[in-house]
Amino acid sequence: MEPLSSFEVDALKEIGSIGMGNATTSLSELIHKDVRLNLTDARLLDPRHIAQSIPESITMIGVMQKMEGGLEGVALLLFEFNNATSLSSLLLHGSQTISDPDMHESALSELGNILAGSYMSSVHSFLGLEVHLSPPNVIVGSILKILENTAHVSGSAINDLLNIETMFMVHGAGATSGLDTIYGDMFLLLTPDSLSDIQDSIMQMFS
């Protein structure tokens, strides 16, 4: 696995920053709070690294969507359980169904649509790659369970994860006022051909 060049990392972060900006506006309107989304890093990872870095005892939540068209693979939004429920509770704030697990799953699906959709829209604008996303599928369990489900959804061998590390800052999300931070990761599990396509498109569009 060849690491991304510094140029490719900068390009992916720039693309992501535009997409996250659009997502910020949508999320702020939904939860009626000031939301900031910062894309802090972009890098290639071996799936085994993810599995080894998160203990199986930790419950995770993954929101996955199959990608087809200009890129093939799976978009995966990954949160530690408490971070995911904090975000879904914000989305359900004031709703009489906030104690319903199905409503939390629906809220996380909407979050996946907003974040992955915004990023893919930016990919299309910058790189000309039009990507179609399937409806979100929410998986709760260990990191191994989530990665196994993701591999099944992808339907093909995935050797590399494109990690889009995202930091959520929501003003007044906690018990006290202030800027509270929730961490999440968006992974693009790309087929080898799609990874080459996105790197080639970056070189063509930014050269």
C-alpha positions in Angstrom: 0.0 0.0 0.0 1.6 3.3 -1.2 0.9 6.2 1.2 -0.9 9.3 -0.1 1.4 12.1 -1.2 1.2 15.3 0.7 -0.4 16.9 -2.4 -3.1 14.2 -2.5 -3.8 14.6 1.3 -4.1 18.4 0.9 -6.5 17.9 -2.1 -8.7 15.4 -0.2 -8.8 17.7 2.8 -9.7 20.7 0.6 -12.5 18.7 -1.1 -13.7 17.5 2.3 -13.7 21.0 3.8 -16.1 22.1 1.2 -18.3 19.1 1.7 -18.2 19.5 5.5 -19.1 23.1 5.2 -22.3 22.2 3.4 -23.0 19.5 6.0 -22.4 22.0 8.9 -25.2 24.2 7.5 -27.6 21.2 7.3 -26.9 19.9 10.7 -27.1 23.3 12.4 -30.6 23.7 10.9 -31.7 20.3 12.1 -30.5 20.6 15.7 -30.8 24.4 16.2 -27.3 24.7 17.5 -24.0 26.0 16.3 -22.2 23.1 14.7 -18.6 23.1 13.4 -17.2 20.2 11.4 -13.4 20.0 10.9 -11.8 17.5 8.6 -8.6 17.0 10.6 -6.8 14.3 8.5 -7.0 12.2 5.3 -4.9 9.1 5.0 -4.9 5.5 3.8 -5.1 2.7 6.4 -5.0 -1.0 6.3 -8.4 -2.4 7.5 -6.5 -4.6 10.0 -5.1 -1.5 11.6 -8.6 -0.3 12.5 -9.6 -3.7 13.9 -6.4 -3.9 16.0 -6.7 -0.4 17.4 -10.2 -0.6 18.8 -10.8 -3.3 21.5 -13.7 -5.7 20.7 -15.2 -4.8 24.1 -16.0 -1.3 22.9 -19.4 -1.0 21.3 -19.3 1.0 18.0 -21.9 2.2 15.6 -21.3 2.2 11.9 -23.5 3.9 9.2 -22.6 2.4 5.9 -23.7 3.2 2.3 -22.6 1.4 -0.8 -21.0 3.6 -3.4 -21.6 3.0 -7.1 -20.8 5.0 -10.3 -17.6 7.1 -10.4 -16.3 5.3 -7.3 -17.0 1.8 -6.2 -17.0 0.6 -2.6 -18.6 1.6 0.7 -18.8 4.9 2.7 -18.7 4.1 6.4 -19.4 6.6 9.2 -18.0 5.2 12.4 -18.6 6.4 16.0 -18.0 5.1 19.5 -21.5 4.2 20.9 -21.8 7.2 23.3 -20.7 9.7 20.7 -23.3 8.3 18.2 -26.1 8.5 20.8 -25.2 12.0 21.7 -25.5 13.1 18.1 -28.8 11.2 17.5 -30.2 12.6 20.7 -29.4 16.1 19.4 -31.2 15.3 16.2 -34.2 14.0 18.2 -34.3 16.8 20.7 -37.8 17.7 21.7 -39.3 14.6 20.1 -41.6 12.4 22.1 -39.9 9.3 20.5 -36.4 10.1 21.9 -36.4 6.9 23.9 -37.2 4.7 20.9 -34.1 2.9 19.6 -35.5 2.8 16.1 -35.8 6.6 16.0 -32.1 6.9 17.0 -31.2 4.6 14.2 -33.3 6.7 11.8 -31.5 9.9 13.1 -28.1 8.3 12.5 -29.2 7.2 9.0 -30.1 10.9 8.3 -26.7 11.9 9.7 -25.0 9.5 7.3 -27.0 10.8 4.4 -25.9 14.4 5.2 -22.2 13.7 5.8 -21.5 11.1 3.0 -23.8 13.0 0.6 -22.1 16.3 1.2 -18.6 14.7 0.8 -19.6 13.0 -2.5 -21.2 16.1 -3.8 -17.9 17.9 -3.3 -16.0 15.0 -4.9 -18.3 15.4 -7.9 -17.8 19.2 -8.0 -14.0 19.0 -7.8 -13.1 15.7 -9.5 -16.0 15.1 -11.8 -16.7 11.7 -10.3 -20.4 11.2 -9.8 -21.1 8.8 -7.0 -24.4 7.2 -6.1 -25.1 6.2 -2.5 -27.4 3.4 -1.3 -29.8 4.0 1.6 -27.8 3.9 4.9 -27.5 0.7 7.0 -26.8 1.1 10.7 -24.7 -1.6 12.4 -24.2 -1.8 16.2 -21.5 -4.0 17.7 -17.7 -4.6 17.8 -15.4 -3.1 15.2 -14.9 -6.6 13.7 -18.7 -7.0 13.3 -18.9 -3.7 11.5 -16.0 -4.3 9.2 -17.3 -7.8 8.3 -20.7 -6.3 7.4 -18.9 -3.6 5.4 -16.9 -6.1 3.5 -20.1 -8.0 2.7 -21.9 -4.9 1.5 -18.9 -3.9 -0.7 -19.1 -7.3 -2.5 -15.4 -7.1 -3.5 -12.0 -7.2 -1.9 -11.0 -4.0 -0.1 -7.3 -3.5 0.7 -7.2 0.1 1.7 -9.4 2.5 3.8 -9.4 6.1 2.9 -9.8 7.6 6.4 -11.5 11.1 6.5 -11.1 12.0 10.2 -13.8 14.4 11.3 -14.2 16.4 14.5 -17.7 17.6 15.5 -17.9 20.7 17.7 -21.5 21.4 18.9 -22.1 24.5 21.0 -23.9 23.7 24.2 -24.4 20.0 23.4 -23.6 18.9 27.0 -24.9 19.7 30.4 -22.9 22.9 30.6 -22.7 25.7 28.1 -19.7 25.7 25.9 -18.2 24.0 22.8 -18.5 20.3 23.2 -16.5 18.0 20.9 -17.7 14.7 19.4 -15.3 12.6 17.3 -16.2 10.5 14.4 -14.5 9.0 11.3 -15.7 8.6 7.8 -14.0 5.9 5.8 -14.2 5.3 2.1 -13.5 1.6 1.4 -12.5 1.8 -2.2 -11.8 -0.9 -4.7 -8.2 -0.7 -6.0 -9.5 0.7 -9.3 -11.5 3.4 -7.6 -8.6 4.4 -5.4 -6.5 4.8 -8.6 -9.3 6.8 -10.2 -9.5 9.2 -7.3 -5.7 9.7 -7.3 -5.6 10.2 -11.1 -8.5 12.7 -10.9 -6.8 14.7 -8.2 -3.7 15.0 -10.4 -5.7 16.0 -13.4 -7.9 18.6 -11.7 -5.2 20.2 -9.5 -2.2 20.0 -11.8 
